[in-house]
Amino acid sequence: MCRWMAYQGDAVYLESLLFEQEHSLIHQSLSAKKSEVTVNADGFGLGWYDEREEPGFYHEILPAWSDCNLKSLARHIKSGLFFAHVRASTGTATNRSNCHPFSYKNWLFMHNGQIGDYEDLRWQLDRLIPEYLYSERRGATDSEVIFLLLIANGLEENPEKAIATTISQILNLMEQKKITEPFRFTAILSNGSEMIAIRFASDDHAPSLYCKEFEKHIVIGSEPLDLSSDGWALIPQGHMARIKNNRYQVNPLPNLMKMTA
């Protein structure tokens, strides 16, 4: 499983979160603590917001700990809202188009988890993507499909409804195909001013999601950034966290309580 983190608050240099924490994301890429997979070496990516409306991003297929360009970028890029992701592939190729985060207009999205037996559903899921969006499909991951379905289902107008509709579509297809492998979906998306994180699974094992408020910022991600985990709250399975102005609110996923374990 992948590891990711997101930050919102006063503008900081990315290196302060990616490299300088006791259990930073770069440390997690080598030694994850809350995952069955301890090493995440199948590429990584950054996404950040600055003065421009659309986010910047950087993808690379090298392991995050071995890319000198990442160290230089993180030392010089300063942002008040950014995403970072280290990838452990669940079957698709290691290339830049499959690295997170994914972007569309002013939105960023990244994901940890998988759609059970994705290859058996891939054709049907692709057919749910409207023609006007299909040209945005760059890679081959289930994560990118989920993001495009969120957009198609009204992410820009009503994120909660788009999330509920997309999860329901996927679960319904899995039921039709009699797929018993779980759908696990711990993800985050942002429009540049707000972040929305989701923790969902069709079984009892949604990938972990932790959040912590600091005085002038908030961090959310797959694992705490320190080994003691003091002050880090575990987002419950079947819930979403909306993050704005450095504070977060957790609510049950709409219309999905009967689907969560």
ROTOR-338758 format. One record per residue (C-alpha): residue number from 1; residue in three letters; x, y, z. Coordinates in Angstrom, 3 decimals, always signed. Last residue first. Example, Ala and Ser with C-alpha at 12.3 -4.5 7.8 and 13.67 -1.06 7.14 Angstrom:
+-----+--------+----------+----------+----------+
: num : residu :       px :       py :       pz :
+-----+--------+----------+----------+----------+
:   2 :    SER :  +13.670 :   -1.060 :   +7.140 :
:   1 :    ALA :  +12.300 :   -4.500 :   +7.800 :
+-----+--------+----------+----------+----------+
END
This chain:
+-----+--------+----------+----------+----------+
: num : residu :       px :       py :       pz :
+-----+--------+----------+----------+----------+
: 261 :    ALA :  -17.732 :   -2.349 :   +7.895 :
: 260 :    THR :  -19.065 :   +0.345 :   +5.651 :
: 259 :    MET :  -21.826 :   -0.192 :   +3.102 :
: 258 :    LYS :  -24.797 :   +0.433 :   +5.424 :
: 257 :    MET :  -23.242 :   +3.720 :   +6.487 :
: 256 :    LEU :  -22.858 :   +4.868 :   +2.889 :
: 255 :    ASN :  -25.538 :   +7.492 :   +2.380 :
: 254 :    PRO :  -23.150 :  +10.317 :   +3.263 :
: 253 :    LEU :  -19.724 :   +9.361 :   +4.648 :
: 252 :    PRO :  -19.812 :   +9.887 :   +8.382 :
: 251 :    ASN :  -18.448 :  +13.262 :   +9.526 :
: 250 :    VAL :  -15.068 :  +14.585 :  +10.675 :
: 249 :    GLN :  -14.323 :  +18.307 :  +10.906 :
: 248 :    TYR :  -10.862 :  +19.759 :  +10.418 :
: 247 :    ARG :   -9.065 :  +22.987 :  +11.233 :
: 246 :    ASN :   -6.210 :  +24.794 :   +9.464 :
: 245 :    ASN :   -8.543 :  +27.260 :   +7.721 :
: 244 :    LYS :  -10.296 :  +24.376 :   +5.959 :
: 243 :    ILE :  -10.181 :  +20.613 :   +6.279 :
: 242 :    ARG :  -13.157 :  +18.343 :   +5.651 :
: 241 :    ALA :  -12.631 :  +14.856 :   +7.081 :
: 240 :    MET :  -14.565 :  +11.863 :   +5.744 :
: 239 :    HIS :  -15.862 :   +8.811 :   +7.531 :
: 238 :    GLY :  -16.491 :   +5.116 :   +6.856 :
: 237 :    GLN :  -13.446 :   +4.053 :   +8.853 :
: 236 :    PRO :  -12.681 :   +6.403 :  +11.709 :
: 235 :    ILE :  -10.001 :   +9.110 :  +11.270 :
: 234 :    LEU :   -7.162 :   +8.260 :  +13.666 :
: 233 :    ALA :   -6.219 :  +11.359 :  +15.670 :
: 232 :    TRP :   -2.561 :  +12.344 :  +16.134 :
: 231 :    GLY :   -1.848 :  +14.174 :  +19.379 :
: 230 :    ASP :   +1.098 :  +11.994 :  +20.360 :
: 229 :    SER :   +1.990 :   +9.497 :  +17.604 :
: 228 :    SER :   +5.254 :   +8.617 :  +19.466 :
: 227 :    LEU :   +7.024 :   +7.768 :  +16.194 :
: 226 :    ASP :   +6.552 :  +11.207 :  +14.685 :
: 225 :    LEU :   +5.070 :  +12.138 :  +11.307 :
: 224 :    PRO :   +1.875 :  +10.223 :  +12.032 :
: 223 :    GLU :   +0.899 :   +7.754 :   +9.293 :
: 222 :    SER :   -1.266 :   +7.646 :   +6.160 :
: 221 :    GLY :   -1.745 :  +11.390 :   +6.106 :
: 220 :    ILE :   -3.161 :  +14.608 :   +7.470 :
: 219 :    VAL :   -1.241 :  +17.662 :   +8.624 :
: 218 :    ILE :   -2.709 :  +20.918 :   +9.948 :
: 217 :    HIS :   -1.142 :  +24.343 :  +10.297 :
: 216 :    LYS :   -0.642 :  +27.390 :  +12.492 :
: 215 :    GLU :   -1.014 :  +26.106 :  +16.052 :
: 214 :    PHE :   -0.940 :  +22.425 :  +15.118 :
: 213 :    GLU :   -3.883 :  +20.178 :  +14.272 :
: 212 :    LYS :   -3.170 :  +16.485 :  +13.717 :
: 211 :    CYS :   -4.704 :  +13.930 :  +11.351 :
: 210 :    TYR :   -4.250 :  +10.207 :  +10.769 :
: 209 :    LEU :   -5.559 :   +7.886 :   +8.029 :
: 208 :    SER :   -4.970 :   +4.127 :   +7.931 :
: 207 :    PRO :   -5.964 :   +1.922 :   +5.011 :
: 206 :    ALA :   -9.502 :   +0.547 :   +5.395 :
: 205 :    HIS :   -9.446 :   -2.964 :   +6.803 :
: 204 :    ASP :  -12.856 :   -4.126 :   +8.013 :
: 203 :    ASP :  -14.249 :   -4.856 :   +4.536 :
: 202 :    SER :  -15.844 :   -2.655 :   +1.850 :
: 201 :    ALA :  -13.358 :   +0.052 :   +2.746 :
: 200 :    PHE :  -13.547 :   +3.794 :   +3.363 :
: 199 :    ARG :  -11.398 :   +6.637 :   +4.692 :
: 198 :    ILE :  -11.954 :   +9.909 :   +2.849 :
: 197 :    ALA :  -10.061 :  +13.216 :   +3.026 :
: 196 :    ILE :  -11.375 :  +16.558 :   +1.783 :
: 195 :    MET :   -9.019 :  +19.544 :   +1.554 :
: 194 :    GLU :  -10.163 :  +23.145 :   +1.144 :
: 193 :    SER :   -8.646 :  +26.224 :   -0.525 :
: 192 :    GLY :   -6.695 :  +24.800 :   -3.458 :
: 191 :    ASN :   -9.425 :  +22.569 :   -4.853 :
: 190 :    SER :   -8.258 :  +19.606 :   -2.799 :
: 189 :    LEU :   -8.491 :  +15.833 :   -2.750 :
: 188 :    ILE :   -7.585 :  +13.114 :   -0.279 :
: 187 :    ALA :   -7.814 :   +9.345 :   -0.334 :
: 186 :    THR :   -8.247 :   +6.186 :   +1.698 :
: 185 :    PHE :  -10.200 :   +3.771 :   -0.488 :
: 184 :    ARG :  -10.182 :   +0.027 :   -0.086 :
: 183 :    PHE :  -12.468 :   -2.072 :   -2.293 :
: 182 :    PRO :  -12.250 :   -5.630 :   -1.070 :
: 181 :    GLU :  -11.790 :   -8.863 :   -3.065 :
: 180 :    THR :  -15.199 :  -10.550 :   -3.278 :
: 179 :    ILE :  -16.014 :   -9.798 :   -6.895 :
: 178 :    LYS :  -19.382 :  -11.181 :   -7.973 :
: 177 :    LYS :  -19.251 :   -9.213 :  -11.255 :
: 176 :    GLN :  -22.542 :   -7.483 :  -10.462 :
: 175 :    GLU :  -21.410 :   -6.908 :   -6.875 :
: 174 :    MET :  -18.163 :   -5.321 :   -8.021 :
: 173 :    LEU :  -20.097 :   -3.092 :  -10.406 :
: 172 :    ASN :  -22.402 :   -1.980 :   -7.582 :
: 171 :    LEU :  -19.448 :   -1.291 :   -5.295 :
: 170 :    ILE :  -17.785 :   +0.886 :   -7.933 :
: 169 :    GLN :  -20.908 :   +2.897 :   -8.654 :
: 168 :    SER :  -21.639 :   +3.305 :   -4.932 :
: 167 :    ILE :  -18.150 :   +4.672 :   -4.257 :
: 166 :    THR :  -18.563 :   +7.159 :   -7.102 :
: 165 :    THR :  -22.023 :   +8.311 :   -6.006 :
: 164 :    ALA :  -20.975 :   +8.841 :   -2.375 :
: 163 :    ILE :  -17.858 :  +10.798 :   -3.363 :
: 162 :    ALA :  -19.729 :  +12.942 :   -5.885 :
: 161 :    LYS :  -22.483 :  +13.682 :   -3.343 :
: 160 :    GLU :  -19.932 :  +14.832 :   -0.770 :
: 159 :    PRO :  -18.017 :  +16.904 :   -3.336 :
: 158 :    ASN :  -21.007 :  +18.907 :   -4.596 :
: 157 :    GLU :  -20.279 :  +21.366 :   -7.433 :
: 156 :    GLU :  -16.694 :  +20.623 :   -8.520 :
: 155 :    LEU :  -16.955 :  +16.941 :   -7.610 :
: 154 :    GLY :  -20.054 :  +16.477 :   -9.749 :
: 153 :    ASN :  -20.168 :  +12.800 :  -10.710 :
: 152 :    ALA :  -17.859 :  +13.223 :  -13.702 :
: 151 :    ILE :  -15.195 :  +14.756 :  -11.448 :
: 150 :    LEU :  -15.453 :  +11.884 :   -8.960 :
: 149 :    LEU :  -15.376 :   +9.435 :  -11.875 :
: 148 :    LEU :  -12.138 :  +11.013 :  -13.096 :
: 147 :    PHE :  -10.595 :  +10.623 :   -9.648 :
: 146 :    ILE :  -11.708 :   +6.996 :   -9.301 :
: 145 :    VAL :  -10.257 :   +6.169 :  -12.726 :
: 144 :    GLU :   -6.948 :   +7.769 :  -11.707 :
: 143 :    SER :   -6.791 :   +5.589 :   -8.605 :
: 142 :    ASP :   -7.609 :   +2.429 :  -10.586 :
: 141 :    THR :   -4.318 :   +2.942 :  -12.367 :
: 140 :    ALA :   -3.588 :   +2.841 :  -16.103 :
: 139 :    GLY :   -2.162 :   +6.264 :  -16.897 :
: 138 :    ARG :   -3.024 :   +9.498 :  -18.712 :
: 137 :    ARG :   -6.826 :   +9.649 :  -18.611 :
: 136 :    GLU :   -7.591 :  +13.332 :  -19.219 :
: 135 :    SER :   -8.759 :  +12.502 :  -22.767 :
: 134 :    TYR :  -11.577 :  +10.542 :  -21.126 :
: 133 :    LEU :  -13.056 :  +13.635 :  -19.548 :
: 132 :    TYR :  -15.157 :  +14.977 :  -22.425 :
: 131 :    GLU :  -16.080 :  +11.394 :  -23.380 :
: 130 :    PRO :  -17.647 :  +10.680 :  -20.006 :
: 129 :    ILE :  -15.908 :   +8.129 :  -17.731 :
: 128 :    LEU :  -18.340 :   +5.286 :  -16.956 :
: 127 :    ARG :  -16.949 :   +3.243 :  -19.869 :
: 126 :    ASP :  -13.553 :   +3.208 :  -18.152 :
: 125 :    LEU :  -15.129 :   +1.480 :  -15.163 :
: 124 :    GLN :  -16.651 :   -1.270 :  -17.321 :
: 123 :    TRP :  -13.350 :   -1.974 :  -19.086 :
: 122 :    ARG :  -11.355 :   -1.954 :  -15.836 :
: 121 :    LEU :  -13.632 :   -4.230 :  -13.883 :
: 120 :    ASP :  -11.845 :   -7.576 :  -14.230 :
: 119 :    GLU :   -8.503 :   -5.740 :  -14.119 :
: 118 :    TYR :   -9.495 :   -4.163 :  -10.798 :
: 117 :    ASP :   -9.868 :   -7.470 :   -8.965 :
: 116 :    GLY :  -10.571 :   -5.520 :   -5.746 :
: 115 :    ILE :  -10.364 :   -1.755 :   -6.227 :
: 114 :    GLN :   -7.246 :   -0.571 :   -4.452 :
: 113 :    GLY :   -5.869 :   +1.383 :   -1.539 :
: 112 :    ASN :   -4.011 :   +4.661 :   -0.995 :
: 111 :    HIS :   -5.118 :   +7.645 :   -3.027 :
: 110 :    MET :   -4.155 :  +11.059 :   -4.341 :
: 109 :    PHE :   -6.163 :  +13.928 :   -5.798 :
: 108 :    LEU :   -5.454 :  +17.533 :   -6.816 :
: 107 :    TRP :   -7.982 :  +19.984 :   -8.221 :
: 106 :    ASN :   -7.486 :  +23.429 :   -9.830 :
: 105 :    LYS :   -7.972 :  +22.173 :  -13.408 :
: 104 :    TYR :   -7.563 :  +18.402 :  -13.110 :
: 103 :    SER :   -4.626 :  +16.870 :  -11.246 :
: 102 :    PHE :   -3.394 :  +13.435 :  -10.177 :
: 101 :    PRO :   -1.111 :  +13.087 :   -7.175 :
: 100 :    HIS :   +0.135 :  +10.455 :   -7.712 :
:  99 :    CYS :   +2.322 :   +8.392 :  -10.037 :
:  98 :    ASN :   +0.785 :   +6.300 :  -12.838 :
:  97 :    SER :   +1.674 :   +8.764 :  -15.598 :
:  96 :    ARG :   +5.251 :   +8.879 :  -14.316 :
:  95 :    ASN :   +5.900 :   +5.170 :  -14.810 :
:  94 :    THR :   +5.962 :   +2.070 :  -12.638 :
:  93 :    ALA :   +3.461 :   -0.224 :  -14.307 :
:  92 :    THR :   +0.164 :   -1.332 :  -12.778 :
:  91 :    GLY :   -0.049 :   -4.212 :  -10.317 :
:  90 :    THR :   -0.711 :   -2.966 :   -6.794 :
:  89 :    SER :   +2.187 :   -0.512 :   -6.992 :
:  88 :    ALA :   +3.773 :   +0.848 :   -3.836 :
:  87 :    ARG :   +3.868 :   +4.608 :   -4.320 :
:  86 :    VAL :   +5.128 :   +7.540 :   -2.284 :
:  85 :    HIS :   +2.783 :  +10.548 :   -2.195 :
:  84 :    ALA :   +3.084 :  +14.245 :   -1.333 :
:  83 :    PHE :   +0.356 :  +16.904 :   -1.314 :
:  82 :    PHE :   +0.673 :  +20.655 :   -0.707 :
:  81 :    LEU :   -1.121 :  +23.618 :   +0.774 :
:  80 :    GLY :   +0.621 :  +26.678 :   +2.245 :
:  79 :    SER :   +3.562 :  +26.385 :   -0.125 :
:  78 :    LYS :   +7.304 :  +26.990 :   -0.369 :
:  77 :    ILE :   +9.397 :  +25.175 :   -2.973 :
:  76 :    HIS :  +13.171 :  +25.656 :   -2.499 :
:  75 :    ARG :  +14.324 :  +22.855 :   -0.173 :
:  74 :    ALA :  +11.662 :  +20.464 :   -1.439 :
:  73 :    LEU :  +12.849 :  +20.995 :   -5.008 :
:  72 :    SER :  +16.486 :  +20.316 :   -4.106 :
:  71 :    LYS :  +15.728 :  +17.185 :   -2.116 :
:  70 :    LEU :  +13.371 :  +15.940 :   -4.835 :
:  69 :    ASN :  +16.030 :  +16.485 :   -7.503 :
:  68 :    CYS :  +18.461 :  +14.317 :   -5.513 :
:  67 :    ASP :  +16.154 :  +11.322 :   -6.016 :
:  66 :    SER :  +17.179 :   +8.333 :   -3.889 :
:  65 :    TRP :  +14.779 :   +8.553 :   -0.948 :
:  64 :    ALA :  +11.727 :   +8.996 :   -3.171 :
:  63 :    PRO :  +12.326 :   +5.757 :   -5.061 :
:  62 :    LEU :  +12.776 :   +6.645 :   -8.733 :
:  61 :    ILE :   +9.722 :   +6.808 :  -10.987 :
:  60 :    GLU :   +9.292 :  +10.589 :  -10.724 :
:  59 :    HIS :   +6.341 :  +12.962 :  -10.655 :
:  58 :    TYR :   +6.299 :  +16.714 :   -9.973 :
:  57 :    PHE :   +3.241 :  +18.924 :   -9.651 :
:  56 :    GLY :   +2.164 :  +22.542 :   -9.740 :
:  55 :    PRO :   -1.386 :  +23.426 :   -8.843 :
:  54 :    GLU :   -3.752 :  +25.548 :  -10.945 :
:  53 :    GLU :   -4.821 :  +28.928 :   -9.629 :
:  52 :    ARG :   -1.349 :  +30.454 :   -9.634 :
:  51 :    GLU :   +0.110 :  +32.166 :   -6.583 :
:  50 :    ASP :   +1.152 :  +28.858 :   -4.995 :
:  49 :    TYR :   -0.457 :  +25.438 :   -4.700 :
:  48 :    TRP :   +1.431 :  +22.158 :   -4.483 :
:  47 :    GLY :   +1.514 :  +18.616 :   -5.852 :
:  46 :    LEU :   +4.346 :  +16.162 :   -5.269 :
:  45 :    GLY :   +4.911 :  +12.658 :   -6.586 :
:  44 :    PHE :   +6.527 :   +9.316 :   -5.944 :
:  43 :    GLY :   +7.747 :   +6.234 :   -7.766 :
:  42 :    ASP :   +7.465 :   +2.500 :   -7.178 :
:  41 :    ALA :   +9.673 :   +2.332 :   -4.048 :
:  40 :    ASN :   +7.254 :   +2.150 :   -1.132 :
:  39 :    VAL :   +8.857 :   -0.209 :   +1.410 :
:  38 :    THR :   +7.030 :   -1.477 :   +4.516 :
:  37 :    VAL :   +4.053 :   -3.133 :   +2.809 :
:  36 :    GLU :   +1.535 :   -4.470 :   +5.347 :
:  35 :    SER :   +0.992 :   -0.858 :   +6.408 :
:  34 :    LYS :   +0.968 :   +1.241 :   +9.572 :
:  33 :    LYS :   +4.727 :   +1.363 :  +10.286 :
:  32 :    ALA :   +6.213 :   +2.254 :   +6.891 :
:  31 :    SER :   +9.999 :   +1.910 :   +6.736 :
:  30 :    LEU :  +11.643 :   +3.041 :   +3.504 :
:  29 :    SER :   +8.887 :   +5.209 :   +2.047 :
:  28 :    GLN :   +7.911 :   +6.065 :   +5.624 :
:  27 :    HIS :  +11.279 :   +7.780 :   +6.152 :
:  26 :    ILE :  +10.640 :   +9.876 :   +3.048 :
:  25 :    LEU :   +7.156 :  +10.643 :   +4.366 :
:  24 :    SER :   +8.696 :  +11.875 :   +7.582 :
:  23 :    HIS :   +8.864 :   +9.741 :  +10.719 :
:  22 :    GLU :  +11.170 :  +11.972 :  +12.805 :
:  21 :    GLN :  +10.301 :  +15.005 :  +10.670 :
:  20 :    GLU :  +12.972 :  +16.789 :   +8.607 :
:  19 :    PHE :  +12.569 :  +15.177 :   +5.201 :
:  18 :    LEU :   +9.089 :  +15.609 :   +3.740 :
:  17 :    LEU :   +7.646 :  +17.987 :   +6.315 :
:  16 :    SER :  +10.380 :  +20.640 :   +6.647 :
:  15 :    GLU :  +11.577 :  +19.835 :   +3.108 :
:  14 :    LEU :   +8.369 :  +21.297 :   +1.684 :
:  13 :    TYR :   +9.358 :  +24.839 :   +2.622 :
:  12 :    VAL :   +6.545 :  +26.403 :   +4.595 :
:  11 :    ALA :   +3.542 :  +28.604 :   +3.825 :
:  10 :    ASP :   +1.258 :  +28.938 :   +6.826 :
:   9 :    GLY :   -1.360 :  +26.224 :   +6.890 :
:   8 :    GLN :   -2.456 :  +23.120 :   +4.984 :
:   7 :    TYR :   -0.402 :  +19.942 :   +4.571 :
:   6 :    ALA :   -1.037 :  +16.576 :   +2.933 :
:   5 :    MET :   +0.575 :  +13.167 :   +3.455 :
:   4 :    TRP :   +0.854 :   +9.918 :   +1.528 :
:   3 :    ARG :   +1.873 :   +6.281 :   +1.845 :
:   2 :    CYS :   +1.110 :   +3.571 :   -0.699 :
:   1 :    MET :   +0.000 :   +0.000 :   +0.000 :
+-----+--------+----------+----------+----------+
END
